[in-house]
Amino acid sequence: MAARTKSSAKSKKATNEPTIENRKARHQYFIDETLECGIKLLGTEIKSVRAGKVSLAEGYVKAEENPPSLTVYGIHIGEYPPAGQHRQHKPTQPRRLLAHRREILKLATKTQAKGVTLVPLKVYFVRGKAKILIGVARGKQKHDKRQDIAKRDAQRDMERAMSRRR
């Protein structure tokens, strides 16, 4: 009888599922903390997400204490044309996020502070399930944004200079 051996390294399938990012969020906010949540979607919504028809730019998340729940508002998930007109979802409807009670309560208490909000940062897939990364964010002032741009430009210039020397 031959013994089976399990390989310690799990083989990850190469997936062509997109990762949708909210790049404006990191420019407009300081991100203090992040949390990965599940997102409750309908069949046509998940197919649209897999096709990459998602916009997170106008989205925000509300955390409520009684009962504990997380809801994302303002994200746009495009319609899925092959489903037909009668089975379509509303593109900008509120969607429920799935997280543990203690995490929801922790986020709800953090958002009660002035100037703190929850923003969606990224939508991606983990083992076939749609996940959304949300961040606890504080708004940046105009001078903070300018400093970030200046740092990024300086870093880019240094990398160019280093690559020319080689």
C-alpha positions as CSV (number, residue, x, y, z in Angstrom):
1,M,0.0,0.0,0.0
2,A,1.5,3.3,-1.1
3,A,1.4,6.2,1.3
4,R,0.1,9.5,0.0
5,T,2.2,12.5,0.6
6,K,0.8,16.0,0.8
7,S,2.9,18.8,-0.5
8,S,3.4,21.5,2.0
9,A,3.1,24.3,-0.6
10,K,-0.4,24.7,-1.9
11,S,-0.7,25.1,-5.6
12,K,-2.4,28.3,-6.4
13,K,-4.3,28.4,-9.7
14,A,-3.6,31.4,-11.9
15,T,-6.8,33.3,-12.0
16,N,-7.8,36.0,-14.4
17,E,-10.2,37.6,-11.9
18,P,-9.6,41.3,-11.6
19,T,-8.6,43.2,-8.5
20,I,-10.4,46.5,-8.5
21,E,-8.8,49.3,-6.5
22,N,-9.9,52.7,-5.3
23,R,-6.8,54.6,-6.0
24,K,-8.3,58.0,-5.2
25,A,-8.9,56.9,-1.6
26,R,-5.2,56.7,-0.8
27,H,-4.7,60.1,-2.3
28,Q,-7.6,61.8,-0.4
29,Y,-7.3,60.0,3.0
30,F,-4.8,58.7,5.5
31,I,-5.6,55.0,5.9
32,D,-5.2,54.1,9.6
33,E,-6.4,50.5,9.6
34,T,-7.8,48.0,7.1
35,L,-10.3,45.1,7.4
36,E,-11.1,42.4,4.8
37,C,-14.9,41.6,4.7
38,G,-17.0,39.4,2.6
39,I,-19.7,41.1,0.4
40,K,-23.2,39.8,-0.1
41,L,-23.9,39.8,-3.9
42,L,-26.6,38.5,-6.2
43,G,-25.7,36.2,-9.2
44,T,-25.6,38.9,-11.8
45,E,-23.6,41.2,-9.5
46,I,-20.9,38.6,-8.9
47,K,-20.6,38.0,-12.7
48,S,-20.2,41.7,-13.2
49,V,-17.5,41.9,-10.6
50,R,-15.7,39.0,-12.2
51,A,-15.9,40.9,-15.5
52,G,-14.3,44.0,-13.7
53,K,-17.4,46.3,-14.1
54,V,-17.0,47.9,-10.6
55,S,-16.3,51.5,-9.5
56,L,-15.4,52.1,-5.9
57,A,-14.6,55.9,-6.3
58,E,-17.8,57.2,-4.8
59,G,-18.3,54.5,-2.2
60,Y,-18.4,54.7,1.6
61,V,-19.2,52.3,4.4
62,K,-21.6,52.8,7.3
63,A,-21.1,50.8,10.5
64,E,-24.1,50.5,12.8
65,E,-24.2,49.2,16.3
66,N,-27.8,48.2,16.8
67,P,-27.9,45.6,15.3
68,P,-24.3,45.3,14.3
69,S,-24.0,45.6,10.6
70,L,-21.7,47.0,7.8
71,T,-23.3,48.4,4.6
72,V,-21.5,49.8,1.6
73,Y,-23.1,52.6,-0.3
74,G,-22.3,54.3,-3.6
75,I,-20.3,51.6,-5.3
76,H,-21.3,51.0,-8.9
77,I,-21.6,47.4,-10.1
78,G,-22.5,47.4,-13.8
79,E,-25.3,45.3,-15.2
80,Y,-24.6,41.9,-16.7
81,P,-26.1,42.0,-20.2
82,P,-26.3,38.2,-20.8
83,A,-28.7,37.8,-17.9
84,G,-31.5,39.6,-19.7
85,Q,-33.5,42.6,-18.7
86,H,-35.8,41.0,-16.1
87,R,-33.0,39.5,-14.0
88,Q,-30.8,42.6,-13.6
89,H,-29.8,44.2,-10.4
90,K,-29.7,47.9,-9.5
91,P,-26.2,49.1,-10.1
92,T,-25.8,51.4,-7.1
93,Q,-27.9,49.7,-4.4
94,P,-26.6,49.4,-0.9
95,R,-24.8,46.1,-0.2
96,R,-24.3,44.2,3.0
97,L,-20.8,43.4,4.2
98,L,-19.9,40.3,6.2
99,A,-17.7,40.6,9.2
100,H,-17.5,39.4,12.8
101,R,-19.6,41.2,15.4
102,R,-16.6,42.4,17.4
103,E,-15.0,43.9,14.3
104,I,-18.2,45.7,13.4
105,L,-18.5,47.2,16.9
106,K,-14.8,48.2,16.9
107,L,-15.3,50.0,13.5
108,A,-18.5,51.6,14.7
109,T,-16.8,53.2,17.7
110,K,-13.8,54.4,15.6
111,T,-16.1,56.2,13.1
112,Q,-17.8,58.2,15.9
113,A,-14.7,60.4,16.1
114,K,-14.8,63.6,14.1
115,G,-13.3,63.3,10.6
116,V,-13.1,59.5,10.5
117,T,-14.9,57.5,7.9
118,L,-14.8,54.0,6.4
119,V,-14.0,53.8,2.7
120,P,-13.8,50.8,0.3
121,L,-10.2,50.3,-0.9
122,K,-10.2,47.2,-3.0
123,V,-12.5,44.4,-4.3
124,Y,-10.8,41.0,-5.1
125,F,-11.4,37.3,-4.9
126,V,-10.1,34.8,-2.4
127,R,-10.8,31.1,-3.2
128,G,-13.7,32.1,-5.4
129,K,-15.4,34.4,-2.9
130,A,-15.6,38.2,-3.4
131,K,-13.9,40.2,-0.7
132,I,-13.8,43.9,-0.1
133,L,-11.0,45.7,1.8
134,I,-12.2,48.6,3.8
135,G,-10.1,51.2,5.6
136,V,-10.6,53.5,8.5
137,A,-9.8,56.8,6.9
138,R,-9.0,60.4,8.0
139,G,-9.3,63.2,5.4
140,K,-6.1,64.8,4.1
141,Q,-5.7,68.6,3.8
142,K,-4.5,70.1,0.5
143,H,-0.9,70.6,1.9
144,D,-0.7,66.9,2.9
145,K,-1.6,65.9,-0.7
146,R,1.0,68.2,-2.1
147,Q,3.6,66.6,0.3
148,D,2.7,63.1,-0.9
149,I,3.1,64.2,-4.5
150,A,6.5,65.8,-3.8
151,K,7.7,62.6,-2.0
152,R,6.5,60.4,-4.9
153,D,8.3,62.6,-7.5
154,A,11.5,62.7,-5.5
155,Q,11.4,58.9,-5.2
156,R,10.8,58.5,-8.9
157,D,13.8,60.8,-9.7
158,M,16.1,58.8,-7.4
159,E,15.0,55.6,-9.0
160,R,15.7,57.0,-12.5
161,A,19.1,58.2,-11.4
162,M,20.0,54.8,-10.0
163,S,18.9,53.0,-13.1
164,R,21.0,55.2,-15.3
165,R,24.1,54.5,-13.3
166,R,23.9,50.8,-13.9
